[in-house]
């Protein structure tokens, strides 16, 4: 990259299709590093587009869009070069598939281990105990044990001011095993830092919400719905 120029990039979590719209409806972005839709881009079987995908913004300039699938299977890599006008003149790079034979960077791994030490101490603190396996299995499609526990806990937390609690089943990300429960396990199971919000609904609105949960289709706008967990 020419040292005289700074790339203006957006780190998003809105999905590949929305990233393309963002690029087309804005000014000043050189690149968008996207997530959420788990879209595979590149020159491989199953890819949904080129890596990078290139859109044109409101000024007629190119915006480079990249995303690297899911679960750490690919490591995205792109290097941009800029011309004397400050615009992207070229690029190199492609997604790198990570397999069991991929060697770790020992220097980076040592840095990660050092960075994690304060968090590991925090995460290992025991904050409770469970006599049952609190599973997240099936949370996205129906009722699950850990979803039940979380919504019951929310109702208890707001006792007297609420009659029920609903959470997104897709936000319950891991199972908590029998025995001591650590902060790390709770953070792994609920990594998104959501907050409890009280909302008043009419009976008709609640009916539509539950219809959406059970049918998988929102009764408000017709979009797909991930199952919700409910207590009340």
C-alpha atoms as one frame of an Amber mdcrd trajectory, in Angstrom:
protein
   0.000   0.000   0.000   1.285   3.482  -0.846   2.283   5.039   2.477   0.627
   8.331   1.515  -2.850   6.836   1.520  -5.048   5.339   4.219  -7.682   2.775
   3.315 -11.189   3.480   4.583 -12.769   0.148   5.410 -16.010  -0.943   7.058
 -16.129  -4.005   9.312 -19.752  -5.167   9.087 -22.073  -7.904  10.308 -25.056
  -7.379   8.016 -24.581 -10.107   5.379 -23.138 -10.216   1.868 -26.233  -8.897
   0.047 -26.525  -5.936   2.432 -22.781  -5.266   2.092 -23.264  -4.778  -1.651
 -26.117  -2.340  -1.022 -24.007  -0.483   1.549 -21.188  -0.125  -0.963 -23.525
   1.175  -3.665 -25.271   3.719  -1.437 -22.281   5.345   0.290 -19.161   7.359
  -0.448 -15.593   7.103   0.772 -15.296   3.365   1.470 -12.507   1.424  -0.199
 -13.318  -1.977   1.265 -15.960  -3.819   3.268 -14.973  -6.805   5.425 -18.281
  -8.544   6.006 -19.845 -11.227   8.144 -23.176 -12.698   9.325 -24.285 -14.467
   6.130 -21.361 -16.966   6.137 -20.916 -16.347   2.416 -18.131 -18.216   0.653
 -16.349 -16.056  -1.923 -13.497 -17.040  -4.204 -12.447 -19.483  -6.882 -13.717
 -22.684  -5.304 -16.730 -24.984  -5.559 -19.789 -23.538  -3.829 -18.592 -19.936
  -3.842 -21.359 -17.361  -4.285 -19.193 -14.677  -5.860 -15.726 -13.394  -6.580
 -13.150 -12.578  -3.900 -13.190  -9.665  -3.739 -16.618  -8.763  -5.074 -16.507
  -5.270  -6.523 -19.369  -2.757  -6.311 -19.563   0.851  -7.499 -20.332   3.566
  -4.963 -22.204   6.867  -5.376 -19.064   8.558  -6.715 -18.453   5.853  -9.302
 -15.499   4.420  -7.361 -14.905   0.738  -6.764 -15.555  -0.792  -3.352 -13.966
  -4.168  -2.610 -16.162  -6.578  -0.599 -14.727  -9.641   1.129 -16.070 -12.239
   3.534 -14.585 -15.572   4.574 -17.328 -18.158   5.106 -17.712 -19.528   8.657
 -16.225 -21.314  11.673 -12.650 -20.295  10.861 -12.454 -22.685   7.901 -11.017
 -19.908   5.757  -8.712 -17.027   6.596  -9.469 -14.021   4.418  -6.455 -12.228
   2.927  -6.374  -9.235   0.610  -3.743  -6.591  -0.067  -4.777  -3.376  -1.828
  -2.527  -1.042  -3.794  -3.385   2.603  -4.478  -2.619   4.874  -7.386  -1.428
   8.466  -7.220  -5.076   9.613  -7.181  -5.690   7.759  -3.910  -7.950   5.182
  -5.537  -7.456   1.430  -5.532  -5.259   0.445  -8.476  -4.961  -3.278  -7.836
  -5.107  -6.106  -5.337  -3.672  -9.498  -4.474  -4.914 -12.192  -2.152  -7.544
 -14.886  -1.746  -9.149 -16.890   1.057  -6.751 -19.370   2.648  -8.311 -22.656
   3.675  -7.188 -23.767   7.124  -6.850 -27.526   7.635  -5.350 -29.751  10.320
  -1.985 -29.608   8.577  -1.869 -25.782   8.568   1.061 -24.768  10.752   0.442
 -22.218  13.474   2.441 -19.013  13.591   4.350 -19.663  16.823   5.074 -15.986
  17.492   1.422 -15.012  17.078   0.288 -17.962  19.189   2.611 -16.821  21.990
   1.081 -13.325  21.823  -2.436 -14.753  21.965  -1.534 -16.839  25.008  -0.211
 -13.739  26.768  -3.282 -11.678  25.826  -5.608 -14.385  27.126  -4.051 -14.739
  30.567  -6.077 -11.985  32.337  -9.271 -13.228  30.678  -8.548 -16.850  31.594
  -8.322 -15.891  35.251 -11.670 -14.088  34.998 -13.281 -16.921  33.012 -12.267
 -19.625  35.483 -14.193 -18.042  38.367 -17.005 -20.353  39.527 -20.319 -18.512
  39.810 -22.768 -21.389  40.289 -23.458 -25.075  39.919 -25.829 -27.173  37.843
 -27.207 -30.610  38.662 -28.266 -31.171  35.021 -26.814 -30.746  31.562 -28.090
 -27.391  30.301 -28.149 -28.155  26.611 -28.480 -25.720  23.726 -29.458 -28.544
  21.358 -32.546 -27.577  19.387 -32.672 -23.950  20.537 -32.951 -22.688  16.958
 -35.908 -24.912  16.131 -37.800 -25.335  19.408 -37.527 -25.528  23.172 -34.164
 -26.265  24.812 -33.057 -26.658  28.422 -30.598 -23.773  28.527 -33.138 -21.492
  26.846 -35.672 -22.428  29.524 -33.176 -21.673  32.291 -32.242 -18.307  30.817
 -35.819 -17.118  30.316 -36.799 -18.333  33.804 -33.837 -16.380  35.182 -34.980
 -13.235  33.373 -38.485 -13.544  34.832 -37.000 -14.002  38.311 -34.676 -11.037
  37.750 -37.629  -8.791  36.878 -40.063 -10.384  39.328 -43.161  -8.291  39.817
 -42.719  -6.195  36.699 -42.980  -8.810  33.912 -45.208 -11.782  33.168 -42.895
 -13.553  30.723 -39.604 -13.497  28.874 -38.605 -14.276  25.291 -35.087 -14.681
  23.905 -33.758 -15.526  20.448 -32.946 -19.237  20.315 -30.065 -18.485  17.964
 -28.328 -16.591  20.747 -27.880 -19.704  22.911 -24.530 -20.865  21.575 -23.176
 -23.673  23.778 -24.140 -26.306  26.341 -23.249 -25.966  30.043 -22.320 -29.299
  31.609 -23.154 -30.766  35.031 -21.107 -29.389  37.902 -19.540 -26.027  38.689
 -20.484 -23.245  36.255 -17.770 -20.730  35.402 -17.981 -17.238  33.943 -16.240
 -18.578  30.863 -18.961 -21.169  30.283 -21.666 -18.510  30.594 -19.845 -16.181
  28.176 -19.361 -19.051  25.714 -23.052 -19.937  25.908 -24.213 -16.294  25.675
 -21.430 -14.365  23.891 -23.371 -11.400  22.524 -23.726  -9.119  25.536 -27.490
  -8.691  25.200 -29.462  -6.685  27.759 -32.881  -7.305  29.310 -35.509  -4.903
  27.958 -39.126  -4.651  29.100 -41.711  -4.201  26.328 -45.511  -4.031  26.504
 -47.402  -6.134  23.952 -51.075  -6.383  23.147 -52.707  -9.802  23.088 -52.846
  -9.636  19.286 -49.128  -8.836  19.067 -48.241 -11.725  21.383 -50.358 -14.073
  19.289 -48.459 -13.013  16.163 -45.111 -13.402  17.945 -45.919 -16.962  18.991
 -47.308 -17.777  15.544 -44.000 -16.604  14.098 -41.965 -18.672  16.562 -43.887
 -21.876  15.793 -44.281 -21.352  12.049 -40.814 -19.960  11.368 -42.366 -17.036
   9.489 -42.883 -13.567  10.977 -46.546 -12.604  11.104 -45.494  -8.931  10.926
 -43.353  -8.837   7.774 -43.225 -12.389   6.364 -39.501 -12.860   7.000 -37.935
 -16.069   8.335 -37.887 -16.403  12.144 -35.484 -18.364  14.365 -37.307 -20.123
  17.203 -37.572 -18.162  20.436 -37.322 -19.458  23.979 -40.158 -18.453  26.311
 -40.903 -18.424  30.029 -44.005 -17.114  31.684
